[in-house]
Amino acid sequence: MARSVFDKVAKEWVSPEVYARRQAVRSDAGANASDLPSPRLIRDIEPYKSMVTGEVITSRSKHRDHLRRHDLVELGNERPKKHQPVRTAAQKKRSIEQIKQAARDVGMDVL
């Protein structure tokens, strides 16, 4: 029975000789590759319907414009931070007084 090797790139079984020739060609091609940075092409986004306006967004540029126009933020996998409402000094003082009054109501000594 003849021995064969699975070529993962071609996704087929070949003889060891054929596999060795293919590997040599592939390594030569890799040796000629440049170390310089090259552009990365990213395909455009799939069209989607905006949850804010109902309009169909068909490109990345329209997506960015839509986010800016409606003061939106795009989230990925990160968890959104819990929103802490900003309290004014008067609101803080009122909260402290309410806590002190509640403590007095149950018989606690409050400074």
Summary of the structure (lengths in Angstrom):
residues: 111
radius of gyration: 32.7
end to end distance: 95.4
largest distance: 95.4
contacts: 159
relative contact order: 0.06
helix: 39%
strand: 9%
